[in-house]
Structure formats: C-alpha cells, structure tokens
Amino acid sequence: MKNKQQFHLYKRKAYYYETDQMKIIHHSNYIRWFEEARIDFLEQVGFGYQIMEKEGILSPVLSINCEYLSMVHFNDEVYIIPKIEEFSGVKFKVSYQILDANTRELKTTGESKHCFLGMDYKPIRLKKDYPKLYDLMQYLVGFDLLKQVSVENIY
C-alpha cells in the first residue's frame, strides 16, 4: 500500500457528450464515474482490476444507487471519492461522493455493492484463497481518501 503522499483524488472533467437535453450531465454517467473512481482507487492501493483478473478474481456489481443533490454541467470539474464501507470476505460495499472541484459542493452521493467470484462465476472466500487481498480489503474498510490526500493536491 502506498504512503499517504502518493494518493490522489480522482478528478474528472464533465464532457459535452455526457450532457442531456437540459445541458446537465445525464444521470447514467454518474454510474460510469463511480466505476472509474473505484478502479482508480483500487489501482492506487495496489490491486486494480487488471491484477485481480490476472489472479482469477472477478468482482461484479450486485447493486448500485445514486442520489443527485445538485447538477453537474458541461466543463465542470469534479472529484469522485470512493470509500469501502463494508467487507464480509465475499461481498463489499463502496460509497461515493462527487464534489465540485472548485467549490467543494457535494453534488452526488451513491453506493455500489460487489462480490468476489472465481473465473467459474462461483463465490470465493478471500480469507482462504487470497489472504493478502483479504487483509488489504479489511484495512480499506473505512479508509478515508480525503484525509489521506495532502491539502495541496486538492486545492
């Protein structure tokens, strides 16, 4: 795991093609942004999807929800901050906050639930089969990326 000086927040610019007729970001794109931030975070902690799949582990989405608090418009920049809230050894839950990069206004919140499967699509128990990943996931529960990133990286 990296030391805290090496972490960064996932920053994203809202593109025109992501807008809807009302000139705001279409609701479906927030789910994509959650995934982008989750993948980035897992790569930062040393166990991205590419490594996971090489190890024979899949992690499908079981459920996802999103609450839209304030609109994001074309060309706005936002931070998308994932946080692993729960981990059972087989399943985990990630919460997300989307913040305006300039004002820090909370724009959107959400969560996704996932599980760990083998390539045969059967659940795997990380503690038994992948103890290093199990320990990493245990460590990450409640890990607050906002507190780990130095102020100069976000302001």
N, CA, C and O of each residue as an XYZ file, in Angstrom:
620
protein
N       0.843     -1.179      0.000
C       0.000      0.000      0.000
C       0.886      1.239      0.000
O       1.914      1.275      0.676
N       0.491      2.238     -0.749
C       1.258      3.469     -0.840
C       1.200      4.255      0.462
O       0.287      4.093      1.272
N       2.208      5.117      0.639
C       2.074      6.038      1.764
C       1.153      7.179      1.340
O       0.891      7.362      0.151
N       0.669      7.935      2.307
C      -0.406      8.874      2.012
C       0.008      9.990      1.052
O      -0.865     10.574      0.409
N       1.273     10.308      0.929
C       1.696     11.344     -0.007
C       1.500     10.909     -1.461
O       1.471     11.755     -2.355
N       1.369      9.623     -1.705
C       1.246      9.132     -3.069
C      -0.208      9.009     -3.537
O      -0.446      8.741     -4.715
N      -1.164      9.193     -2.660
C      -2.561      9.084     -3.055
C      -3.021     10.350     -3.750
O      -2.507     11.440     -3.495
N      -3.981     10.194     -4.616
C      -4.619     11.345     -5.251
C      -6.129     11.108     -5.303
O      -6.598      9.971     -5.241
N      -6.859     12.180     -5.415
C      -8.298     12.078     -5.611
C      -8.560     11.958     -7.105
O      -7.829     12.512     -7.926
N      -9.598     11.237     -7.437
C      -9.948     11.075     -8.849
C     -10.687     12.324     -9.312
O     -11.800     12.606     -8.868
N     -10.056     13.060    -10.205
C     -10.631     14.300    -10.729
C     -11.088     14.062    -12.163
O     -10.404     13.410    -12.952
N     -12.255     14.602    -12.481
C     -12.817     14.371    -13.805
C     -13.496     15.624    -14.311
O     -14.156     16.345    -13.563
N     -13.322     15.863    -15.588
C     -13.995     16.971    -16.266
C     -15.254     16.425    -16.934
O     -15.228     15.348    -17.530
N     -16.335     17.155    -16.837
C     -17.599     16.744    -17.460
C     -17.563     17.119    -18.945
O     -17.373     18.283    -19.298
N     -17.744     16.135    -19.789
C     -17.669     16.356    -21.229
C     -19.040     16.611    -21.843
O     -20.071     16.196    -21.313
N     -19.016     17.303    -22.969
C     -20.262     17.685    -23.639
C     -21.112     16.472    -24.007
O     -22.331     16.495    -23.833
N     -20.487     15.422    -24.509
C     -21.251     14.244    -24.930
C     -21.966     13.559    -23.765
O     -22.848     12.728    -23.984
N     -21.597     13.899    -22.540
C     -22.238     13.306    -21.361
C     -23.485     14.076    -20.917
O     -24.178     13.660    -19.990
N     -23.765     15.196    -21.581
C     -24.917     16.006    -21.178
C     -26.199     15.509    -21.837
O     -26.175     14.760    -22.814
N     -27.315     15.952    -21.268
C     -28.624     15.625    -21.834
C     -29.234     16.888    -22.447
O     -28.560     17.909    -22.584
N     -30.480     16.808    -22.803
C     -31.156     17.922    -23.457
C     -31.214     19.170    -22.570
O     -31.318     20.289    -23.073
N     -31.148     18.972    -21.257
C     -31.197     20.106    -20.323
C     -29.809     20.697    -20.082
O     -29.651     21.608    -19.269
N     -28.803     20.175    -20.789
C     -27.417     20.646    -20.703
C     -26.769     20.357    -19.342
O     -25.868     21.069    -18.898
N     -27.248     19.303    -18.705
C     -26.614     18.815    -17.476
C     -26.137     17.389    -17.735
O     -26.552     16.754    -18.704
N     -25.287     16.905    -16.886
C     -24.767     15.544    -17.076
C     -25.916     14.552    -16.932
O     -26.654     14.571    -15.947
N     -26.051     13.689    -17.929
C     -27.104     12.673    -17.915
C     -26.898     11.740    -16.729
O     -25.766     11.380    -16.403
N     -27.982     11.354    -16.092
C     -27.903     10.556    -14.862
C     -27.108      9.258    -15.017
O     -26.468      8.821    -14.061
N     -27.131      8.645    -16.175
C     -26.430      7.371    -16.355
C     -24.914      7.514    -16.248
O     -24.224      6.550    -15.914
N     -24.399      8.683    -16.522
C     -22.950      8.878    -16.492
C     -22.365      8.850    -15.088
O     -21.190      8.523    -14.920
N     -23.154      9.186    -14.087
C     -22.646      9.150    -12.713
C     -22.229      7.726    -12.329
O     -21.250      7.532    -11.609
N     -22.973      6.745    -12.811
C     -22.638      5.347    -12.524
C     -21.290      5.003    -13.160
O     -20.466      4.321    -12.551
N     -21.077      5.472    -14.368
C     -19.778      5.267    -15.020
C     -18.669      5.952    -14.228
O     -17.585      5.392    -14.063
N     -18.934      7.146    -13.743
C     -17.930      7.880    -12.969
C     -17.602      7.146    -11.677
O     -16.444      7.114    -11.261
N     -18.609      6.557    -11.038
C     -18.352      5.755     -9.837
C     -17.359      4.639    -10.177
O     -16.393      4.410     -9.449
N     -17.612      3.954    -11.284
C     -16.739      2.847    -11.671
C     -15.320      3.335    -11.947
O     -14.353      2.710    -11.511
N     -15.190      4.438    -12.660
C     -13.869      4.989    -12.954
C     -13.105      5.268    -11.655
O     -11.933      4.914    -11.529
N     -13.779      5.903    -10.694
C     -13.123      6.245     -9.429
C     -12.779      5.004     -8.616
O     -11.718      4.944     -7.994
N     -13.677      4.006     -8.616
C     -13.424      2.761     -7.881
C     -12.209      2.050     -8.469
O     -11.348      1.579     -7.726
N     -12.133      1.968     -9.792
C     -10.998      1.312    -10.446
C      -9.710      2.065    -10.146
O      -8.685      1.449     -9.856
N      -9.754      3.389    -10.213
C      -8.584      4.199     -9.914
C      -8.120      3.970     -8.472
O      -6.926      3.808     -8.220
N      -9.056      3.959     -7.538
C      -8.716      3.753     -6.131
C      -8.067      2.386     -5.919
O      -7.048      2.282     -5.236
N      -8.652      1.342     -6.499
C      -8.077      0.001     -6.330
C      -6.688     -0.092     -6.951
O      -5.820     -0.792     -6.429
N      -6.473      0.611     -8.061
C      -5.128      0.651     -8.643
C      -4.160      1.355     -7.701
O      -3.016      0.928     -7.546
N      -4.614      2.426     -7.077
C      -3.747      3.166     -6.147
C      -3.312      2.313     -4.955
O      -2.188      2.448     -4.473
N      -4.195      1.443     -4.481
C      -3.840      0.623     -3.320
C      -3.127     -0.670     -3.723
O      -2.773     -1.487     -2.872
N      -2.920     -0.844     -5.033
C      -2.103     -1.956     -5.489
C      -2.845     -3.201     -5.912
O      -2.230     -4.252     -6.092
N      -4.164     -3.109     -6.077
C      -4.896     -4.291     -6.517
C      -6.026     -3.908     -7.468
O      -7.206     -4.089     -7.170
N      -5.629     -3.376     -8.614
C      -6.586     -2.978     -9.640
C      -7.228     -4.176    -10.322
O      -6.828     -5.321    -10.110
N      -8.213     -3.894    -11.130
C      -8.957     -4.948    -11.814
C      -8.070     -5.796    -12.711
O      -8.290     -7.002    -12.831
N      -7.076     -5.191    -13.340
C      -6.184     -5.952    -14.218
C      -5.435     -7.030    -13.418
O      -5.318     -8.172    -13.862
N      -4.942     -6.661    -12.258
C      -4.251     -7.624    -11.395
C      -5.248     -8.645    -10.864
O      -4.973     -9.845    -10.844
N      -6.415     -8.153    -10.431
C      -7.443     -9.038     -9.889
C      -7.806    -10.134    -10.900
O      -7.857    -11.317    -10.562
N      -8.055     -9.720    -12.135
C      -8.451    -10.688    -13.155
C      -7.303    -11.629    -13.513
O      -7.532    -12.799    -13.819
N      -6.071    -11.125    -13.475
C      -4.918    -11.994    -13.719
C      -4.830    -13.083    -12.654
O      -4.391    -14.199    -12.931
N      -5.253    -12.748    -11.425
C      -5.278    -13.700    -10.307
C      -6.493    -14.634    -10.367
O      -6.623    -15.540     -9.545
N      -7.381    -14.409    -11.343
C      -8.564    -15.268    -11.468
C      -9.752    -14.807    -10.644
O     -10.625    -15.606    -10.304
N      -9.789    -13.520    -10.322
C     -10.859    -12.969     -9.496
C     -11.709    -12.009    -10.322
O     -11.183    -11.144    -11.023
N     -13.010    -12.169    -10.234
C     -13.962    -11.241    -10.839
C     -14.684    -10.507     -9.716
O     -14.801    -11.020     -8.603
N     -15.166     -9.306    -10.014
C     -15.877     -8.540     -8.997
C     -17.074     -7.817     -9.620
O     -17.013     -6.616     -9.886
N     -18.154     -8.553     -9.849
C     -19.323     -7.936    -10.481
C     -20.088     -7.016     -9.524
O     -19.977     -7.123     -8.303
N     -20.855     -6.124    -10.113
C     -21.740     -5.242     -9.358
C     -23.006     -6.013     -9.016
O     -23.622     -6.628     -9.887
N     -23.389     -5.979     -7.751
C     -24.632     -6.616     -7.304
C     -25.786     -5.621     -7.273
O     -26.924     -5.960     -7.598
N     -25.481     -4.398     -6.882
C     -26.493     -3.337     -6.877
C     -25.780     -1.998     -6.881
O     -24.604     -1.897     -6.529
N     -26.519     -0.969     -7.288
C     -25.947      0.373     -7.314
C     -27.068      1.377     -7.140
O     -28.182      1.175     -7.623
N     -26.761      2.466     -6.441
C     -27.740      3.546     -6.351
C     -27.007      4.877     -6.340
O     -25.813      4.962     -6.054
N     -27.766      5.902     -6.659
C     -27.190      7.220     -6.811
C     -28.228      8.262     -6.411
O     -29.389      8.178     -6.810
N     -27.803      9.238     -5.626
C     -28.690     10.336     -5.244
C     -28.098     11.634     -5.791
O     -26.971     12.011     -5.469
N     -28.882     12.298     -6.619
C     -28.448     13.524     -7.279
C     -28.855     14.713     -6.421
O     -30.044     14.972     -6.240
N     -27.887     15.427     -5.898
C     -28.152     16.530     -4.980
C     -28.123     17.886     -5.686
O     -28.889     18.791     -5.353
N     -27.235     18.009     -6.654
C     -27.063     19.255     -7.387
C     -26.503     18.917     -8.768
O     -25.777     17.934     -8.921
N     -26.831     19.714     -9.751
C     -26.452     19.403    -11.130
C     -24.964     19.613    -11.405
O     -24.328     20.515    -10.859
N     -24.439     18.756    -12.260
C     -23.107     18.942    -12.822
C     -23.325     19.290    -14.288
O     -24.098     18.634    -14.986
N     -22.640     20.321    -14.743
C     -22.799     20.814    -16.111
C     -21.554     20.516    -16.939
O     -20.494     20.181    -16.408
N     -21.712     20.647    -18.254
C     -20.595     20.523    -19.179
C     -19.442     21.418    -18.720
O     -19.635     22.576    -18.350
N     -18.259     20.852    -18.755
C     -16.997     21.523    -18.445
C     -16.733     21.711    -16.949
O     -15.659     22.187    -16.579
N     -17.673     21.355    -16.090
C     -17.405     21.373    -14.650
C     -16.344     20.319    -14.343
O     -16.248     19.304    -15.032
N     -15.557     20.567    -13.313
C     -14.611     19.571    -12.829
C     -15.069     19.092    -11.466
O     -15.467     19.882    -10.610
N     -15.004     17.784    -11.282
C     -15.458     17.185    -10.035
C     -14.419     16.202     -9.519
O     -13.617     15.659    -10.280
N     -14.454     15.984     -8.205
C     -13.727     14.895     -7.583
C     -14.742     13.802     -7.276
O     -15.840     14.075     -6.792
N     -14.360     12.570     -7.564
C     -15.211     11.421     -7.253
C     -14.444     10.593     -6.233
O     -13.358     10.085     -6.513
N     -15.027     10.466     -5.041
C     -14.304      9.875     -3.921
C     -14.989      8.589     -3.467
O     -16.070      8.631     -2.881
N     -14.359      7.446     -3.739
C     -14.905      6.167     -3.267
C     -14.403      5.842     -1.862
O     -13.324      6.272     -1.454
N     -15.198      5.085     -1.143
C     -14.805      4.641      0.201
C     -15.418      3.266      0.440
O     -16.628      3.091      0.300
N     -14.598      2.304      0.795
C     -15.109      0.969      1.090
C     -15.731      1.009      2.483
O     -15.050      1.236      3.483
N     -17.028      0.784      2.519
C     -17.786      0.896      3.766
C     -17.913     -0.436      4.500
O     -17.884     -0.476      5.730
N     -18.051     -1.517      3.752
C     -18.259     -2.837      4.351
C     -17.503     -3.881      3.545
O     -17.315     -3.748      2.336
N     -17.073     -4.930      4.253
C     -16.418     -6.067      3.608
C     -16.685     -7.302      4.454
O     -16.374     -7.327      5.645
N     -17.263     -8.324      3.836
C     -17.615     -9.539      4.569
C     -16.668    -10.705      4.299
O     -16.793    -11.760      4.923
N     -15.743    -10.529      3.394
C     -14.895    -11.636      2.969
C     -15.286    -12.135      1.591
O     -14.461    -12.686      0.862
N     -16.549    -11.939      1.236
C     -17.052    -12.312     -0.084
C     -17.658    -11.094     -0.788
O     -17.493    -10.919     -1.996
N     -18.354    -10.262     -0.024
C     -19.017     -9.078     -0.585
C     -18.427     -7.814      0.025
O     -17.866     -7.827      1.121
N     -18.574     -6.706     -0.735
C     -18.175     -5.410     -0.197
C     -19.057     -4.309     -0.752
O     -19.667     -4.439     -1.813
N     -19.104     -3.211      0.010
C     -19.908     -2.058     -0.378
C     -19.009     -0.836     -0.460
O     -18.177     -0.602      0.417
N     -19.183     -0.060     -1.524
C     -18.419      1.162     -1.740
C     -19.384      2.338     -1.763
O     -20.396      2.299     -2.464
N     -19.075      3.388     -0.998
C     -19.854      4.628     -1.089
C     -19.068      5.614     -1.953
O     -17.854      5.492     -2.115
N     -19.785      6.585     -2.499
C     -19.168      7.580     -3.381
C     -19.693      8.965     -3.038
O     -20.858      9.143     -2.681
N     -18.806      9.930     -3.156
C     -19.181     11.334     -3.089
C     -18.617     12.007     -4.335
O     -17.467     11.779     -4.710
N     -19.433     12.829     -4.964
C     -18.953     13.651     -6.067
C     -18.997     15.093     -5.582
O     -20.049     15.617     -5.217
N     -17.817     15.724     -5.590
C     -17.673     17.098     -5.116
C     -17.249     17.994     -6.264
O     -16.443     17.592     -7.103
N     -17.786     19.210     -6.308
C     -17.321     20.203     -7.265
C     -15.856     20.500     -6.943
O     -15.518     20.767     -5.790
N     -14.996     20.457     -7.942
C     -13.560     20.623     -7.713
C     -13.199     22.036     -7.274
O     -12.172     22.236     -6.625
N     -14.021     23.010     -7.617
C     -13.714     24.393     -7.240
C     -14.369     24.815     -5.936
O     -13.726     25.439     -5.092
N     -15.638     24.483     -5.764
C     -16.375     24.959     -4.588
C     -16.443     23.930     -3.463
O     -16.779     24.283     -2.333
N     -16.132     22.676     -3.747
C     -16.248     21.534     -2.825
C     -17.700     21.214     -2.481
O     -17.961     20.469     -1.536
N     -18.644     21.769     -3.239
C     -20.057     21.462     -3.024
C     -20.305     19.985     -3.318
O     -19.840     19.454     -4.327
N     -21.041     19.333     -2.429
C     -21.409     17.934     -2.632
C     -22.498     17.879     -3.691
O     -23.581     18.430     -3.498
N     -22.219     17.219     -4.804
C     -23.137     17.166     -5.938
C     -23.956     15.880     -5.970
O     -25.140     15.889     -6.307
N     -23.309     14.784     -5.616
C     -23.933     13.477     -5.769
C     -23.358     12.520     -4.735
O     -22.185     12.612     -4.373
N     -24.194     11.604     -4.266
C     -23.726     10.509     -3.423
C     -24.261      9.208     -4.005
O     -25.219      9.207     -4.778
N     -23.639      8.118     -3.631
C     -24.128      6.825     -4.096
C     -23.389      5.697     -3.424
O     -22.511      5.903     -2.586
N     -23.770      4.498     -3.815
C     -23.076      3.314     -3.316
C     -23.252      2.175     -4.305
O     -24.225      2.113     -5.057
N     -22.293      1.293     -4.279
C     -22.377      0.073     -5.085
C     -21.994     -1.107     -4.207
O     -21.176     -0.988     -3.296
N     -22.603     -2.244     -4.502
C     -22.281     -3.484     -3.790
C     -21.714     -4.465     -4.798
O     -22.168     -4.550     -5.939
N     -20.713     -5.201     -4.351
C     -19.970     -6.126     -5.222
C     -19.707     -7.421     -4.475
O     -19.879     -7.506     -3.260
N     -19.290     -8.421     -5.227
C     -18.824     -9.659     -4.616
C     -17.568    -10.108     -5.344
O     -17.197     -9.544     -6.374
N     -16.931    -11.112     -4.808
C     -15.753    -11.699     -5.439
C     -16.113    -13.085     -5.941
O     -16.623    -13.922     -5.196
N     -15.837    -13.312     -7.222
C     -16.105    -14.599     -7.863
C     -14.827    -15.120     -8.489
O     -13.927    -14.356     -8.838
N     -14.764    -16.449     -8.625
C     -13.707    -17.054     -9.412
C     -14.100    -17.005    -10.880
O     -15.207    -16.584    -11.216
N     -13.217    -17.425    -11.735
C     -13.498    -17.427    -13.173
C     -14.629    -18.392    -13.535
O     -15.155    -18.346    -14.647
N     -14.999    -19.260    -12.597
C     -16.129    -20.168    -12.806
C     -17.450    -19.532    -12.355
O     -18.494    -20.186    -12.344
N     -17.387    -18.246    -11.982
C     -18.550    -17.464    -11.533
C     -19.128    -17.940    -10.203
O     -20.289    -17.672     -9.892
N     -18.328    -18.634     -9.437
C     -18.747    -19.071     -8.103
C     -18.066    -18.174     -7.064
O     -16.923    -17.760     -7.255
N     -18.769    -17.875     -5.964
C     -18.171    -17.024     -4.926
C     -16.884    -17.624     -4.379
O     -16.752    -18.839     -4.231
N     -15.949    -16.743     -4.085
C     -14.699    -17.189     -3.460
C     -14.557    -16.489     -2.105
O     -15.028    -15.369     -1.909
N     -13.912    -17.164     -1.206
C     -13.635    -16.597      0.111
C     -12.192    -16.103      0.097
O     -11.248    -16.891      0.030
N     -12.046    -14.808      0.160
C     -10.707    -14.233      0.069
C      -9.804    -14.668      1.212
O      -8.612    -14.895      1.005
N     -10.352    -14.785      2.405
C      -9.534    -15.119      3.565
C      -8.786    -16.428      3.337
O      -7.621    -16.558      3.715
N      -9.452    -17.390      2.721
C      -8.857    -18.703      2.484
C      -8.018    -18.717      1.207
O      -6.886    -19.201      1.204
N      -8.582    -18.183      0.125
C      -7.948    -18.322     -1.187
C      -6.965    -17.202     -1.549
O      -6.012    -17.427     -2.295
N      -7.198    -16.001     -1.022
C      -6.365    -14.840     -1.354
C      -6.150    -13.999     -0.087
O      -6.676    -12.891      0.017
N      -5.385    -14.519      0.866
C      -5.250    -13.833      2.163
C      -4.692    -12.416      2.070
O      -5.082    -11.560      2.865
N      -3.790    -12.140      1.125
C      -3.253    -10.780      1.003
C      -4.341     -9.802      0.581
O      -4.417     -8.690      1.103
N      -5.177    -10.210     -0.353
C      -6.281     -9.351     -0.780
C      -7.289     -9.199      0.353
O      -7.841     -8.117      0.553
N      -7.529    -10.268      1.089
C      -8.434    -10.199      2.237
C      -7.926     -9.162      3.249
O      -8.691     -8.318      3.716
N      -6.641     -9.232      3.580
C      -6.066     -8.283      4.534
C      -6.153     -6.852      4.010
O      -6.447     -5.932      4.773
N      -5.902     -6.654      2.718
C      -5.998     -5.330      2.120
C      -7.428     -4.801      2.214
O      -7.636     -3.649      2.594
N      -8.404     -5.621      1.874
C      -9.803     -5.193      1.939
C     -10.197     -4.870      3.374
O     -10.912     -3.896      3.610
N      -9.744     -5.669      4.334
C     -10.021     -5.392      5.749
C      -9.449     -4.020      6.138
O     -10.102     -3.228      6.818
N      -8.235     -3.768      5.695
C      -7.577     -2.497      6.000
C      -8.333     -1.314      5.388
O      -8.429     -0.249      5.997
N      -8.865     -1.509      4.186
C      -9.505     -0.412      3.455
C     -10.893     -0.050      3.962
O     -11.399      1.023      3.634
N     -11.516     -0.903      4.741
C     -12.857     -0.577      5.248
C     -12.759      0.710      6.060
O     -12.034      0.783      7.052
N     -13.490      1.707      5.627
C     -13.494      2.993      6.304
C     -12.337      3.906      5.938
O     -12.258      5.029      6.437
N     -11.437      3.448      5.074
C     -10.283      4.247      4.657
C     -10.788      5.509      3.969
O     -11.454      5.433      2.937
N     -10.470      6.669      4.538
C     -10.973      7.942      4.037
C      -9.911      8.598      3.165
O      -8.942      9.169      3.667
N     -10.106      8.509      1.869
C      -9.142      9.046      0.913
C      -8.974     10.553      1.079
O      -7.875     11.077      0.899
N     -10.053     11.249      1.420
C      -9.958     12.703      1.627
C      -8.969     13.051      2.732
O      -8.266     14.057      2.640
N      -8.910     12.236      3.763
C      -7.985     12.504      4.871
C      -6.557     12.081      4.532
O      -5.611     12.522      5.185
N      -6.393     11.239      3.528
C      -5.072     10.721      3.184
C      -4.356     11.583      2.150
O      -3.139     11.480      1.993
N      -5.100     12.426      1.450
C      -4.509     13.256      0.399
C      -4.090     14.582      0.993
O      -4.854     15.211      1.724
N      -2.887     15.005      0.683
C      -2.424     16.283      1.239
C      -3.228     17.436      0.640
O      -3.704     17.354     -0.492
N      -3.367     18.485      1.398
C      -4.200     19.623      1.013
C      -3.753     20.209     -0.323
O      -4.599     20.604     -1.126
N      -2.466     20.277     -0.578
C      -2.004     20.887     -1.826
C      -2.415     20.077     -3.058
O      -2.409     20.610     -4.168
N      -2.768     18.817     -2.887
C      -3.215     18.001     -4.017
C      -4.681     18.244     -4.390
O      -5.110     17.861     -5.478
N      -5.441     18.870     -3.510
C      -6.856     19.057     -3.842
C      -7.248     20.525     -3.922
O      -8.351     20.825     -4.377
N      -6.411     21.435     -3.509
C      -6.766     22.861     -3.570
C      -5.918     23.587     -4.571
O      -6.077     24.794     -4.755
